[in-house]
Amino acid sequence: MNNTQKVSLKPGNMLNPTPVVMVSCGESPDEYNILTVAWTGTICSDPPMCSISIRPERHSYNIIKERKQFVINLVNEPLAAVTDWCGVRSGKKYNKFFETNLTPVRGKVVKAPLIYESPVNIECEVTEIIPLGSHDLFLAKVVAVNADPRYLDKKTGALDLKRANLVTYSHGQYYGLGKILGKFGFSVEKKK
């Protein structure tokens, strides 16, 4: 056993890094809003489901609660600055699509707008809202996924997100994703 002692920290959210996404919501242009979220995740494969956590005082909270739908828009490096801006400005005071020059696009299933400039848009329908304390957890079924064709492999048609230069968030900082260290199962793969 190593003699090095770990330092005990106050309990808190230390799971890092986290994805950073822009969540778009609303059913009409006068209601459209964009919320920056770092507390989001995949929660089920079959059926495909995800979650976002939102503080009840956020402008988008009631829009999503009432409309029961939203879009998770993945963020790449060119979108980092507008993603941050959307996280520090309130939709109560700003039309975020107008202010950021982002383009709202009609989704395939939900009425909430996709952000055209995002590499991938995940259309979601809320199935449950769980009050937790400072945030409420919105569980949602994925009902459609839309991808920029630039990120599809030309041979297979598979989504190739390593080319998208996605962004992550860790303790108040935005980071570009680094080099690939391995693929799923690489640790047990037989060497040729």
C-alpha positions as CSV (number, residue, x, y, z in Angstrom):
1,M,0.0,0.0,0.0
2,N,1.3,3.4,-0.9
3,N,1.9,5.8,2.0
4,T,0.7,8.8,0.0
5,Q,-2.5,10.2,1.6
6,K,-5.3,11.7,-0.4
7,V,-6.8,15.0,0.6
8,S,-10.4,14.9,1.7
9,L,-12.5,17.5,-0.1
10,K,-16.0,18.8,0.6
11,P,-18.6,16.7,-1.2
12,G,-19.4,18.2,-4.5
13,N,-19.8,17.5,-8.2
14,M,-16.4,16.3,-9.2
15,L,-17.4,14.1,-12.2
16,N,-15.3,15.7,-14.9
17,P,-15.0,16.5,-17.7
18,T,-18.7,16.7,-18.8
19,P,-20.2,17.4,-22.2
20,V,-21.2,20.9,-22.8
21,V,-24.2,21.3,-25.1
22,M,-26.7,24.0,-26.1
23,V,-30.3,23.0,-25.4
24,S,-32.8,24.7,-27.7
25,C,-36.5,24.9,-26.8
26,G,-39.8,26.6,-27.6
27,E,-42.4,26.0,-30.1
28,S,-42.5,29.3,-32.0
29,P,-39.8,31.9,-32.9
30,D,-41.1,34.3,-30.2
31,E,-40.5,31.6,-27.6
32,Y,-37.3,30.0,-28.9
33,N,-34.4,30.0,-26.4
34,I,-31.0,28.4,-26.0
35,L,-29.7,27.2,-22.7
36,T,-26.1,26.0,-22.1
37,V,-26.0,22.8,-20.1
38,A,-23.0,20.8,-18.8
39,W,-25.2,18.5,-16.7
40,T,-26.4,16.2,-19.4
41,G,-25.9,12.5,-20.2
42,T,-27.0,9.3,-21.8
43,I,-29.1,7.2,-19.5
44,C,-30.5,4.3,-21.7
45,S,-29.7,2.6,-25.0
46,D,-33.0,0.8,-25.7
47,P,-35.1,2.9,-25.8
48,P,-32.5,5.7,-26.4
49,M,-32.8,8.2,-23.6
50,C,-30.9,11.1,-22.2
51,S,-31.2,13.7,-19.4
52,I,-30.5,17.3,-18.7
53,S,-30.6,19.1,-15.3
54,I,-31.9,22.6,-15.1
55,R,-32.3,25.1,-12.2
56,P,-36.0,26.0,-11.9
57,E,-35.2,29.8,-12.0
58,R,-33.7,29.5,-15.5
59,H,-35.8,31.0,-18.3
60,S,-35.8,27.7,-20.4
61,Y,-37.0,25.7,-17.4
62,N,-40.7,26.5,-17.7
63,I,-40.6,26.4,-21.5
64,I,-39.3,22.8,-21.4
65,K,-41.5,21.8,-18.5
66,E,-44.6,23.1,-20.4
67,R,-43.7,21.9,-23.9
68,K,-42.2,18.6,-22.8
69,Q,-39.6,18.7,-25.6
70,F,-36.1,20.1,-26.3
71,V,-33.1,19.6,-28.6
72,I,-29.6,18.8,-27.4
73,N,-27.2,20.4,-29.8
74,L,-23.6,19.2,-29.6
75,V,-20.9,21.9,-29.4
76,N,-17.7,22.0,-31.5
77,E,-14.8,24.4,-31.2
78,P,-16.3,27.0,-33.5
79,L,-19.3,27.2,-31.3
80,A,-17.5,27.5,-27.9
81,A,-17.8,31.3,-27.6
82,V,-21.5,31.4,-28.4
83,T,-22.1,28.4,-26.1
84,D,-20.5,30.3,-23.2
85,W,-22.5,33.5,-24.1
86,C,-25.8,31.6,-24.1
87,G,-24.8,30.2,-20.6
88,V,-24.2,33.6,-19.1
89,R,-27.1,35.6,-20.7
90,S,-30.7,35.1,-19.9
91,G,-33.4,34.4,-22.5
92,K,-35.6,36.8,-20.5
93,K,-33.5,39.7,-21.8
94,Y,-32.0,38.4,-25.0
95,N,-33.2,36.7,-28.2
96,K,-30.2,34.3,-28.2
97,F,-30.7,33.1,-31.8
98,F,-30.6,36.7,-33.0
99,E,-27.8,37.8,-30.7
100,T,-25.5,34.9,-31.7
101,N,-26.5,34.6,-35.4
102,L,-27.3,31.0,-34.8
103,T,-29.9,29.5,-37.2
104,P,-33.1,27.9,-35.8
105,V,-34.2,25.0,-38.0
106,R,-37.4,22.9,-37.8
107,G,-36.8,19.5,-36.3
108,K,-38.0,16.2,-37.8
109,V,-40.2,15.3,-34.8
110,V,-40.3,18.0,-32.1
111,K,-41.4,21.6,-32.5
112,A,-38.3,22.9,-30.6
113,P,-35.7,24.3,-33.1
114,L,-32.5,22.6,-34.0
115,I,-29.3,24.8,-34.1
116,Y,-28.2,24.5,-37.7
117,E,-24.5,25.2,-36.9
118,S,-24.3,22.3,-34.4
119,P,-22.7,19.1,-35.8
120,V,-25.4,16.9,-34.2
121,N,-28.9,17.7,-33.0
122,I,-30.7,15.3,-30.7
123,E,-34.5,15.8,-30.6
124,C,-36.0,14.8,-27.2
125,E,-39.4,14.4,-25.6
126,V,-39.6,14.7,-21.8
127,T,-40.9,11.5,-20.1
128,E,-40.3,12.6,-16.5
129,I,-39.2,15.5,-14.3
130,I,-37.5,14.7,-11.0
131,P,-37.0,17.5,-8.5
132,L,-33.6,17.0,-6.9
133,G,-32.7,20.2,-5.0
134,S,-30.9,23.0,-6.9
135,H,-31.7,21.4,-10.2
136,D,-34.5,19.3,-11.6
137,L,-33.7,16.3,-13.8
138,F,-35.5,16.0,-17.1
139,L,-35.5,12.5,-18.4
140,A,-36.2,12.3,-22.1
141,K,-36.7,9.9,-24.9
142,V,-34.6,10.5,-28.0
143,V,-37.0,10.7,-30.9
144,A,-34.7,11.9,-33.8
145,V,-31.0,12.6,-34.4
146,N,-29.9,15.0,-37.1
147,A,-26.2,15.2,-38.3
148,D,-24.2,17.6,-40.5
149,P,-23.3,15.4,-43.5
150,R,-19.7,16.7,-43.2
151,Y,-19.3,14.3,-40.2
152,L,-20.5,11.2,-42.0
153,D,-18.0,8.7,-43.2
154,K,-18.2,8.8,-47.0
155,K,-17.8,5.0,-47.3
156,T,-19.9,3.7,-44.5
157,G,-22.3,6.6,-43.8
158,A,-21.4,6.2,-40.0
159,L,-21.1,9.3,-37.9
160,D,-17.5,10.3,-37.4
161,L,-17.5,12.8,-34.6
162,K,-13.7,12.9,-34.1
163,R,-13.7,15.2,-37.1
164,A,-16.2,17.6,-35.4
165,N,-13.8,18.9,-32.8
166,L,-16.3,18.6,-30.0
167,V,-15.9,20.6,-26.7
168,T,-16.0,19.5,-23.1
169,Y,-16.3,21.4,-19.8
170,S,-14.3,20.9,-16.6
171,H,-14.3,23.1,-13.5
172,G,-15.3,26.3,-15.3
173,Q,-13.1,25.7,-18.4
174,Y,-13.9,24.7,-21.9
175,Y,-11.6,22.1,-23.6
176,G,-11.3,20.7,-27.1
177,L,-11.1,16.9,-27.1
178,G,-7.6,15.5,-27.3
179,K,-6.0,12.6,-29.1
180,I,-7.6,9.2,-29.4
181,L,-6.2,6.8,-26.8
182,G,-8.0,3.6,-28.0
183,K,-11.3,2.3,-29.2
184,F,-13.9,0.3,-27.2
185,G,-12.3,-3.1,-26.4
186,F,-8.7,-2.1,-27.3
187,S,-7.4,-3.4,-24.0
188,V,-8.5,-7.0,-24.8
189,E,-8.1,-6.9,-28.6
190,K,-5.8,-9.6,-29.9
191,K,-2.6,-8.1,-31.5
192,K,-2.0,-9.0,-35.1
